[in-house]
Amino acid sequence: MDVAEKPTLVQLLNRHRVNMIRLARVTRVQVAAVRAMAKRSPVPEALAEQVLSGFETLVGVRYTLQEVDVVLWQEHAGRRE
């Protein structure tokens, strides 16, 4: 799947009519983290996977990082860039 074809978190939220607060609660992450991911700010891979797992819980659809346009932190030699 091409990056241009991948939906963003905002598109998934709209498609499934899920709000950020509900997604944050079900995944037990801070709303600010979900908001950052929605704004396409870099987030840790584990956090992104945790947020995406919420869609399976809420709407029965499983999304992976390979299927969604998410900006991840790039880890190099033990530090963030």
N, C-alpha and C positions, 0 to 999 in steps of 0.2 A: 504494500500500500504506500503510495506516494505521500510525502508530508502535506502537500496541497489538498489531499483527499481526507486527511485525518481531522476529525472534529476536535475542537478545543473544549476545555472544561465548561466554559460558558455555553457553548452550543449543546453540550450534553445536559447541563442543568435546564436549559430551555426546552430541549426535546422531551425530557422526562418530567418536566414541571416539578423539579426538586429545587429547594432554595438552599443557599450556602449554610445557613444555621442548622437546618435539619441534617444536611450531609455531614457537617462538623460533629454534631451530636452522635450520630450513628457510628461514625468512625473514630470518635474520641480524640479528635485533633482540635486545635484552636481555630475559631472562625477566621482569625487573621491569617492562618496558614492556608486555609481554603481560598480566602480572598486573594492572597499572593499568587497562588497557583492559577486562579482565574484571570489575574492581571498579566499572566505569563512571566512572572518573576521566577528566577531559578529557585527550585526547591530540591531537597534531598530525595533521592530515588525511593527510599523506604516510605517517606511521607506521601509521595505521589501515588505509590501503589496502595497505601492505606486509604487514601481519599477515593481512589477509583474503586476499591472494593466495596465502598458504600453503595454504589449503584446496584450491585448484585443483591445486597441486603434490602434496599428500598424498592427496586423495580424489577428485580430478577434478571438483569442483564449484566454480564461480566465484561469489563473492559480491561485491557492490558496497556502497558506503556507503549507497546508496538502499534496499538490501534488508535491512540489519542495523541494529539499534538501538545506535548508537555515540555517545558524547559526545565532541564535538570542541572543541578550544580555539577560542575566538572571538578573531579577530585584528582589532584596531581601531587604526588609525594607527600600525602597526608595533609594537604591544606586545600582550602576552597579557593576558587578563582572567581 
